[in-house]
Amino acid sequence: MAAPTARAKLPYLLAAAIWALAWALGSIPALTERLENPLLDLNLRRLAARLPPEPGIVLLDIDEPTLAAMAGDYGRYPWTRAVYGTLIEGLARQQPAAIVFDILLTDPHKEHAADDLYFIRRAQQHPNVYFPMVRLPATPEADRGGYPLKELKAAQARTGADPEARAALLLPLQGLTDTGRVGTINIVADGDAVIRRYPLYQEIGGWRIPSLPARVARDLGYVLPEGAALPLIWHGLARAYRTVSFHEVYFDLERKSPQRPANEFAGKIVIIGSTAPGMGDLKLTPMGVNYPGPEVIATALDNLKNGERLRQAPAWAAPAGAAVILLALALAFARGLSPIYLGIALAAVTVGLAGLAWLQLLYLRLAAPVVLPAAAGWIYYFGAALRAYLVERRSRQRVTQLFGRFLDPRVVRDLVAHGETDATLAGQKRAVTVLFSDIRGFTTLSERKSPQEIVDLLNRYFSLQVEVIFRHEGTLDKYIGDAIMAFWGAPVEQPDHAARALAAAREMEAVLKSFKQELGAEGGEFDIGIGLNSGEAVVGFIGSPEHRQDYTVIGDTVNTASRIEGATKGRARILVSAATRAAAGAGFEFADHGPVKLKGKEETVHLYEPLWK
């Protein structure tokens, strides 16, 4: 009993092992993200196609046409910073919500100090102009020689902040830094080098240094979400935000009579950056490669302005989903359900999970796990399906080996095709017809032949008669000395078992006659008796599972058939009981031999001899 119990527990043990693996993998965020991010990125692109970009954000793009157009009067990039001073002055007249530079303006131009000063004064004059800075790679040595954070107006001191804290920062011109309207543009990509979030701040020694989008958002009154980074909801693919070439706006501002609308940028956030390939500000995002860096800032500001953020499902969601799938599969495999149907069901569940993840992202802005729960399910499925296949193959081989001794190969194949096993066919009560056939006159014949000749003769005769039994889809029970026992009605149900047995008996008689002719003069005394009886009997495997088992039929129906065969002596070659005569139905004729007292039976049995037309 221990072995079946262990086999029954195996599907659940396998499920538990795979769930433990899924839980362990789910506790490694970097690995979980690697698994989930490809599908998440696909859904983010699908969502972006539905979401128009914020119309209140405009990009002034230093693109290739701008570089070419400005070269004549202002030389090669970088230009004198008086250009930006003029731009700020012109844009400010339209009262934009903010002017955001996505250009690092760090080292002074010594030969153009006046231009730098003009630019700085224009920036200081207008309180809605913002500039980027960069947090340099943090090392103890670099930070010790860095900028004092207590002097950085943009930094916010937290409780317990270190007043002597310093940080290695790449700052804009000192006059721009002193405005306090600066923020970092460091973007940390995920493990696969894809940008999916924008930092809101960096914390150093108890001081919070805001990112450029967060610094702009704070002044514009946008609510900053909790957390150090903002998972981004993208709007449109690359270059979806309204973009105007820098030179078109700049040249128009210099005209005495501008041709562009006077309120073109009124109330808008204007981001000044570059999408020119040579400027090196192209990023890898879920929207694709070469995504413009200014549009990443635009996306972050879009999210902050509209209160959007991509929410992550709780850490337990993936292991919980895996547990549900694994438990369902374990129950199904333990109950022996078809692996084919389970594979179809699991495929449907996988598609359903993917569809649910899309709906959650679309309506809830929630990134739900799909790959880890589905992968756990498929790993379990393939392992359990392989085990089920091997078990079934062993079962088929066992059925073939067991029944190959008793049944016609075609019947065995039919049993195997229907998934029958020795377990499913054990201990059944069936309506059957049992046939006993014994050789008469064999003793006299054996006295005149050598032992080997006797064995060869019996083998030849039994082979012929077994072929008859198999041809009529009977089951060979056993050889009893020089007798054969067979039955119909099991393991395959045969409503016409009596008619089949009678047809077999008739052919066995014909085979006997042919065999006697083969024996010639020696076959004169060779004869057989055949007895048939019908009724209920118990069929199943009898014997030791470790050594030998026989598929046999037991019960009074069998004993009576044996006694009927014994009663054929001196009466007829073939005799059947009244039960067999009744079960055979129309199409047979019988000669009545009346009630007969059988050996070992208290009551008489009415016997009939079939008459062949």
C-alpha positions in Angstrom: 0.0 0.0 0.0 3.0 2.4 0.5 4.0 2.5 -3.1 0.5 3.6 -4.5 0.3 6.2 -1.7 3.7 7.6 -2.8 2.7 7.7 -6.4 -0.5 9.5 -5.5 1.4 12.1 -3.6 3.9 12.7 -6.4 1.9 15.3 -8.4 1.5 17.4 -5.3 5.2 17.0 -4.3 6.2 18.1 -7.8 3.9 21.1 -7.6 5.3 22.0 -4.2 8.9 21.8 -5.5 8.1 24.0 -8.6 6.2 26.5 -6.4 9.2 26.7 -4.1 11.4 27.4 -7.1 8.9 30.1 -8.4 8.9 31.7 -4.9 12.6 31.7 -4.8 12.9 33.3 -8.3 10.1 35.7 -7.5 12.1 37.0 -4.5 14.9 38.1 -6.9 13.5 41.4 -8.4 16.1 41.6 -11.1 15.3 38.1 -12.4 11.6 38.6 -12.1 11.8 41.8 -14.1 13.8 40.1 -16.8 11.1 37.6 -17.1 8.1 40.0 -17.0 9.5 43.0 -18.8 9.2 41.8 -22.5 5.5 41.3 -22.1 5.1 44.5 -20.0 7.0 46.5 -22.7 4.6 45.1 -25.4 1.6 46.1 -23.3 3.2 49.5 -22.6 3.5 50.1 -26.4 -0.1 49.1 -26.9 -1.1 51.4 -24.2 1.0 54.3 -25.5 -0.7 54.0 -28.9 -4.0 54.7 -27.1 -2.7 57.7 -25.0 -2.1 61.0 -26.8 0.8 63.0 -25.4 0.1 66.0 -23.1 -0.6 69.0 -25.4 0.8 71.4 -22.8 4.3 70.1 -23.4 6.4 71.2 -26.4 9.9 70.3 -27.4 12.3 72.8 -29.0 14.5 70.4 -30.9 18.1 71.1 -31.8 17.9 68.7 -34.7 20.0 68.3 -37.8 18.2 71.0 -39.7 18.8 73.4 -36.8 22.5 72.6 -36.6 22.8 73.3 -40.4 20.7 76.5 -40.3 22.5 78.0 -37.3 26.0 77.3 -38.6 26.1 80.3 -40.9 25.6 83.0 -38.3 26.5 81.3 -35.0 29.1 78.7 -36.1 29.3 75.1 -35.1 27.6 73.8 -32.0 27.9 74.6 -29.1 26.9 78.2 -29.8 27.6 81.2 -27.7 25.2 81.2 -24.8 23.8 84.5 -25.8 21.6 82.4 -28.1 19.9 80.9 -25.1 19.6 84.2 -23.4 17.8 85.6 -26.4 15.6 82.5 -26.5 14.6 82.9 -22.8 13.8 86.5 -23.3 11.6 85.8 -26.4 9.8 82.8 -24.9 9.2 84.6 -21.6 7.0 87.2 -23.4 4.6 84.4 -24.2 4.4 83.4 -20.5 5.1 79.7 -20.7 4.5 77.5 -17.6 8.2 76.5 -17.6 11.3 76.6 -19.8 13.3 73.5 -19.2 16.8 73.0 -20.6 17.8 69.5 -21.3 21.3 70.7 -22.2 24.3 70.7 -19.9 25.6 74.2 -19.5 28.6 73.7 -17.3 32.0 75.2 -18.2 32.2 79.0 -18.7 33.2 80.3 -22.2 36.1 82.5 -21.3 36.2 84.1 -24.7 32.5 84.8 -24.4 32.2 85.8 -20.8 29.8 88.6 -21.6 27.5 86.2 -23.4 27.5 83.8 -20.4 26.7 86.7 -18.1 23.8 87.9 -20.4 22.4 84.3 -20.4 22.7 84.0 -16.6 21.0 87.3 -16.0 18.1 86.4 -18.3 17.7 83.1 -16.5 17.8 84.7 -13.1 15.3 87.3 -14.2 12.6 84.7 -15.1 11.7 82.3 -12.2 10.3 79.5 -14.4 13.6 78.6 -16.2 15.2 75.3 -15.1 18.6 73.6 -15.8 20.0 70.1 -15.5 22.8 68.8 -13.5 24.4 65.3 -13.2 25.2 63.2 -10.2 28.7 61.9 -10.9 29.7 58.3 -10.0 29.6 58.1 -6.3 32.9 57.2 -4.6 34.0 58.3 -1.1 37.0 60.2 -2.6 34.9 62.0 -5.2 32.1 62.9 -2.8 34.7 64.3 -0.2 35.8 66.7 -2.8 32.4 67.4 -4.1 29.9 70.3 -3.8 28.6 71.1 -0.3 25.0 70.1 -0.2 24.1 72.8 2.3 25.0 75.4 -0.3 22.9 73.7 -3.0 19.6 75.6 -3.0 17.8 72.8 -4.8 18.7 70.2 -2.1 16.3 69.6 0.7 17.6 68.7 4.1 15.9 65.7 5.8 15.8 65.0 9.5 19.3 64.3 10.7 20.9 65.5 7.5 24.7 65.7 7.6 25.6 69.5 7.5 29.0 68.6 6.1 27.7 66.3 3.4 29.2 66.7 -0.1 28.4 65.1 -3.4 30.2 64.8 -6.7 28.0 66.8 -9.0 28.3 68.2 -12.5 26.6 71.6 -12.0 25.5 74.2 -14.5 27.2 77.7 -14.5 27.4 79.0 -10.9 24.8 81.7 -11.6 22.4 79.2 -12.8 23.0 76.9 -9.9 22.4 79.7 -7.5 18.8 80.1 -8.8 18.0 76.7 -7.1 16.1 75.8 -10.2 18.3 72.8 -11.1 17.7 69.0 -11.0 19.5 65.9 -11.9 19.0 64.1 -15.2 20.5 60.8 -14.2 18.4 58.0 -15.5 19.1 54.5 -14.2 18.2 51.8 -16.7 16.9 48.4 -15.7 19.1 45.3 -15.9 18.3 44.9 -19.6 19.5 48.5 -20.2 15.9 49.7 -20.9 14.6 52.9 -19.2 11.3 52.3 -17.6 11.3 54.8 -14.7 12.5 58.3 -13.9 14.2 59.1 -10.6 12.4 61.7 -8.5 15.3 62.4 -6.2 18.7 61.1 -5.0 19.4 61.0 -1.2 22.9 61.7 -0.1 23.8 62.1 3.6 20.2 62.9 4.5 19.8 65.5 1.7 17.4 65.0 -1.2 18.5 66.3 -4.5 15.5 66.4 -6.9 15.6 65.3 -10.5 14.9 67.9 -13.1 11.2 66.8 -13.7 10.6 66.6 -10.0 12.0 70.2 -9.5 9.8 71.6 -12.2 6.8 69.7 -11.0 7.2 71.0 -7.4 7.1 74.6 -8.6 4.1 74.0 -10.8 2.2 72.5 -7.9 2.1 68.9 -9.2 1.7 66.2 -6.5 4.9 64.1 -6.3 4.2 60.4 -5.6 5.8 58.4 -2.9 9.0 56.6 -3.8 12.4 57.5 -5.2 11.5 56.8 -8.8 8.4 57.2 -11.1 7.5 54.2 -13.2 6.6 55.7 -16.5 3.4 55.5 -18.5 4.3 56.4 -22.1 2.3 58.5 -24.5 2.7 57.6 -28.1 5.8 56.2 -29.7 9.0 58.2 -30.3 8.5 61.9 -31.4 4.9 61.8 -30.3 5.1 65.1 -28.4 4.7 68.3 -30.4 8.2 69.1 -31.6 9.4 72.4 -33.2 12.9 72.8 -34.7 14.9 75.2 -32.5 16.0 77.4 -35.4 12.5 78.0 -36.6 11.5 79.5 -33.2 14.8 81.3 -32.6 14.9 83.0 -36.0 11.2 84.0 -35.7 11.9 85.6 -32.3 14.7 87.7 -33.8 12.4 89.1 -36.5 11.0 92.6 -36.0 7.6 91.2 -37.1 7.4 87.5 -35.9 5.4 85.3 -38.1 4.6 82.5 -35.6 1.6 82.9 -33.2 2.3 85.2 -30.3 0.8 82.8 -27.8 2.3 79.6 -29.3 3.9 78.6 -26.0 1.6 80.4 -23.5 1.0 78.2 -20.5 3.1 75.4 -21.9 6.1 73.5 -20.6 8.8 74.1 -23.2 11.7 71.6 -23.1 14.9 72.5 -25.0 16.9 69.5 -26.0 18.3 67.6 -29.0 17.3 64.6 -31.0 20.2 64.9 -33.5 22.1 61.5 -33.6 25.4 63.3 -33.1 24.3 64.8 -29.8 24.2 61.4 -28.2 20.9 61.9 -26.3 19.0 58.9 -27.6 17.8 56.3 -25.1 16.6 52.7 -25.1 13.0 52.6 -23.8 10.0 50.2 -24.1 9.0 52.4 -27.0 12.1 51.3 -28.9 15.7 52.2 -29.5 16.9 55.8 -30.2 14.1 57.3 -28.1 14.9 61.0 -27.7 16.2 62.0 -24.2 14.0 65.2 -24.1 11.0 63.0 -24.6 11.9 60.9 -21.6 11.8 64.1 -19.5 8.6 65.1 -21.3 7.0 61.7 -20.4 8.0 62.1 -16.7 6.5 65.7 -16.7 3.4 64.4 -18.5 2.9 61.7 -15.8 3.5 64.1 -12.9 1.1 66.7 -14.4 -1.7 64.2 -14.9 -1.1 62.1 -11.8 -0.1 59.1 -13.7 2.2 56.3 -12.6 2.7 52.7 -13.4 1.8 50.7 -10.3 3.5 47.3 -9.6 1.6 44.3 -8.4 2.6 43.2 -4.8 5.5 40.8 -4.5 3.2 38.0 -3.5 1.2 38.2 -6.7 3.5 36.0 -8.8 3.9 33.2 -6.3 0.2 33.3 -5.5 -0.7 33.0 -9.2 1.8 30.2 -9.6 0.3 28.4 -6.6 -3.2 28.5 -8.0 -2.1 27.2 -11.4 0.1 24.5 -9.9 -2.5 23.3 -7.5 -5.1 23.0 -10.2 -2.7 21.1 -12.4 -1.7 18.8 -9.6 -5.4 18.0 -8.8 -6.0 17.3 -12.5 -3.0 15.1 -13.0 -3.7 13.2 -9.8 -7.2 12.4 -11.1 -5.8 11.1 -14.3 -7.2 13.8 -16.6 -5.8 13.7 -20.2 -2.6 15.7 -20.6 -3.8 16.8 -24.0 -6.9 18.5 -22.6 -4.8 19.9 -19.7 -2.3 21.4 -22.2 -5.2 23.1 -24.0 -6.6 24.3 -20.7 -3.2 25.6 -19.6 -2.7 27.4 -22.9 -6.1 29.0 -22.4 -5.1 30.0 -18.9 -1.9 31.5 -20.2 -3.7 33.5 -22.8 -6.2 34.6 -20.2 -3.4 35.8 -17.9 -1.9 37.8 -20.7 -5.3 39.3 -21.5 -6.0 40.1 -17.8 -2.6 41.7 -17.5 -3.4 43.9 -20.5 -6.8 44.9 -19.0 -5.2 45.7 -15.6 -2.6 47.9 -17.3 -5.3 49.6 -19.5 -7.8 50.4 -16.7 -5.8 50.2 -13.5 -2.3 51.1 -14.7 -1.1 48.0 -12.9 1.8 45.8 -14.1 0.6 42.3 -13.2 2.9 39.2 -13.3 2.2 36.8 -16.1 5.4 35.1 -17.2 6.5 33.6 -13.8 3.1 32.0 -12.9 2.6 30.8 -16.5 6.2 29.5 -16.7 5.8 27.6 -13.4 2.6 26.0 -14.8 4.3 25.0 -18.1 7.3 23.6 -16.3 5.1 21.5 -14.1 2.9 20.5 -17.1 5.8 19.2 -19.2 7.2 17.3 -16.2 3.9 15.8 -15.2 2.9 15.1 -18.8 6.2 13.3 -19.4 5.6 11.3 -16.2 2.0 10.5 -17.3 3.2 9.5 -20.7 5.9 7.1 -19.2 3.4 5.7 -16.8 0.9 5.2 -19.5 3.5 3.6 -21.8 4.5 1.2 -19.1 0.8 0.4 -18.5 0.3 -0.2 -22.2 3.3 -2.4 -22.3 2.0 -4.3 -19.3 -1.5 -4.7 -20.8 0.1 -5.9 -24.0 2.2 -8.4 -22.2 -0.6 -9.6 -20.0 -3.3 -9.9 -22.6 -1.1 -10.9 -25.4 -1.2 -14.4 -23.9 -5.0 -14.5 -23.7 -6.4 -12.4 -26.6 -6.1 -11.8 -30.3 -3.6 -9.0 -30.9 -6.4 -6.8 -32.5 -8.4 -7.0 -29.3 -5.3 -6.2 -27.3 -4.7 -3.1 -29.4 -8.3 -2.1 -28.9 -7.9 -2.4 -25.1 -4.8 -0.4 -25.1 -6.4 2.3 -27.3 -9.2 2.6 -24.7 -6.7 3.0 -21.9 -7.6 -0.2 -20.1 -5.1 -1.5 -17.6 -4.9 -4.5 -15.3 -6.2 -2.3 -12.5 -9.3 -1.2 -14.5 -10.1 -4.8 -15.5 -9.6 -6.4 -12.1 -12.4 -8.0 -10.1 -15.3 -7.4 -12.4 -18.6 -9.3 -12.6 -19.6 -9.9 -16.2 -22.1 -11.9 -18.2 -20.0 -14.4 -20.0 -20.1 -17.7 -22.0 -17.4 -20.2 -20.9 -16.1 -22.9 -23.3 -14.3 -26.1 -22.3 -12.8 -28.4 -24.9 -11.1 -31.7 -24.0 -9.4 -34.2 -26.3 -10.8 -37.7 -26.5 -8.7 -40.8 -27.3 -5.4 -38.9 -26.7 -4.1 -41.5 -24.2 -4.2 -44.3 -26.8 -2.5 -42.1 -29.4 0.2 -41.0 -27.0 1.2 -44.6 -26.3 2.3 -45.0 -29.9 4.3 -41.8 -30.2 7.5 -40.4 -28.5 7.2 -37.6 -26.0 8.5 -35.0 -28.5 6.0 -36.1 -31.1 3.2 -35.8 -28.5 4.3 -32.3 -27.7 4.5 -31.3 -31.3 1.1 -32.8 -32.0 -0.6 -30.9 -29.1 1.1 -27.7 -30.0 -0.1 -28.0 -33.6 -3.6 -28.8 -32.5 -3.8 -26.1 -29.8 -2.4 -23.5 -32.2 -5.2 -24.2 -34.7 -7.9 -24.1 -32.0 -6.5 -20.9 -30.4 -6.6 -19.2 -33.7 -10.3 -20.0 -33.9 -10.9 -18.6 -30.5 -9.0 -15.4 -31.3 -10.8 -15.1 -34.7 -14.1 -15.0 -32.8 -12.6 -12.5 -30.3 -12.7 -15.0 -27.4 -10.3 -14.9 -24.4 -8.0 -17.9 -23.9 -8.1 -18.7 -20.2 -5.7 -21.6 -19.9 -4.6 -25.0 -21.0 -5.5 -27.8 -18.7 -3.4 -30.8 -19.8 -5.0 -31.7 -23.1 -8.0 -29.3 -22.6 -8.6 -25.7 -23.5 -10.7 -23.2 -21.5 -11.9 -20.0 -23.1 -14.6 -17.4 -22.5 -16.4 -14.5 -24.2 -17.8 -11.3 -22.7 -14.6 -10.1 -21.0 -12.4 -8.1 -21.0 -14.2 -6.5 -23.9 -17.9 -6.4 -23.3 -19.7 -8.6 -25.9 -23.5 -8.6 -25.7 -23.5 -11.5 -28.2 -21.0 -13.5 -26.2 -23.1 -16.7 -26.5 -23.4 -16.5 -30.3 -19.7 -15.9 -30.7 -18.9 -18.9 -28.5 -21.2 -21.1 -30.5 -19.7 -19.9 -33.8 -16.3 -20.7 -32.4 -17.4 -24.1 -31.2 -18.7 -24.9 -34.7 -15.4 -23.8 -36.3 -13.4 -25.8 -33.7 -15.4 -28.8 -34.8 -14.5 -28.1 -38.4 -10.8 -27.7 -37.5 -10.9 -31.0 -35.6 -12.2 -32.8 -38.7 -9.4 -31.3 -40.8 -6.8 -32.1 -38.2 -8.0 -35.8 -38.1 -7.4 -36.0 -41.8 -3.9 -34.7 -41.3 -3.3 -37.6 -38.8 -4.5 -40.1 -41.2 -5.2 -43.6 -39.8 -3.9 -42.4 -36.4 -6.6 -39.8 -36.2 -9.5 -42.3 -36.0 -9.6 -42.2 -32.2 -8.7 -38.5 -31.9 -11.8 -36.5 -30.9 -12.9 -33.7 -28.6 -15.8 -32.7 -26.4 -16.9 -29.1 -26.1 -19.1 -27.8 -23.3 -20.6 -24.3 -23.1 -22.4 -22.5 -20.3 -23.5 -18.8 -19.9 -24.1 -16.7 -16.9 -22.5 -14.2 -14.5 -19.0 -14.8 -13.3 -16.1 -12.9 -11.8 -13.2 -12.0 -14.1 -9.9 -10.6 -13.2 -6.2 -11.2 -12.6 -5.4 -14.1 -10.3 -1.9 -14.8 -9.0 1.1 -13.1 -7.7 1.9 -9.7 -9.2 5.6 -10.3 -8.6 5.7 -13.7 -10.3 2.8 -14.7 -12.5 -0.8 -13.5 -13.0 -3.5 -15.0 -15.2 -6.6 -13.3 -16.4 -9.3 -15.8 -15.6 -12.9 -16.3 -14.9 -14.2 -18.0 -11.7 -17.6 -18.9 -10.4 -20.4 -21.5 -10.7 -20.8 -20.7 -14.4 -17.3 -21.9 -15.0 -17.8 -25.1 -13.0 -21.0 -25.9 -14.8 -19.3 -25.4 -18.3 -16.6 -27.9 -17.2 -19.1 -30.4 -16.1 -21.1 -30.0 -19.4 -17.9 -30.8 -21.4 -17.5 -33.9 -19.3 -21.1 -34.9 -20.1 -20.4 -34.9 -23.9 -19.0 -38.4 -23.7 -21.4 -40.8 -25.3 -23.9 -38.0 -26.1 -22.5 -35.4 -28.5 -19.4 -33.6 -29.5 -20.8 -30.2 -28.4 -23.3 -29.6 -25.6 -24.6 -26.3 -24.3 -26.7 -25.3 -21.3 -30.2 -23.8 -21.5 -28.7 -20.5 -20.5 -26.4 -20.5 -23.5 -29.2 -21.6 -25.8 -31.3 -18.7 -24.5 -28.4 -16.2 -24.7 -27.5 -17.2 -28.3 -30.8 -15.9 -29.6 -32.3 -16.7 -33.0 -30.2 -18.2 -35.8 -29.3 -21.4 -34.1 -31.0 -24.8 -33.9 -30.6 -27.3 -31.1 -31.3 -30.9 -30.4 -32.8 -31.4 -26.9 -30.8 -33.8 -24.7 -33.1 -33.2 -21.7 -32.1 -32.7 -18.1 -28.8 -34.3 -17.2 -27.3 -34.9 -13.7 -23.8 -33.4 -13.9 -21.0 -34.6 -11.8 -20.7 -32.6 -8.6 -24.1 -30.9 -9.2 -27.2 -31.6 -7.1 -29.6 -30.3 -9.6 -30.0 -31.4 -13.2 -29.0 -29.2 -16.1 -30.9 -29.1 -19.3 -28.5 -29.7 -22.2 -28.8 -29.1 -25.9 -26.7 -30.0 -28.9 -26.3 -27.3 -31.6 -27.3 -28.3 -35.1 -25.4 -26.7 -37.9 -27.2 -25.9 -41.1 
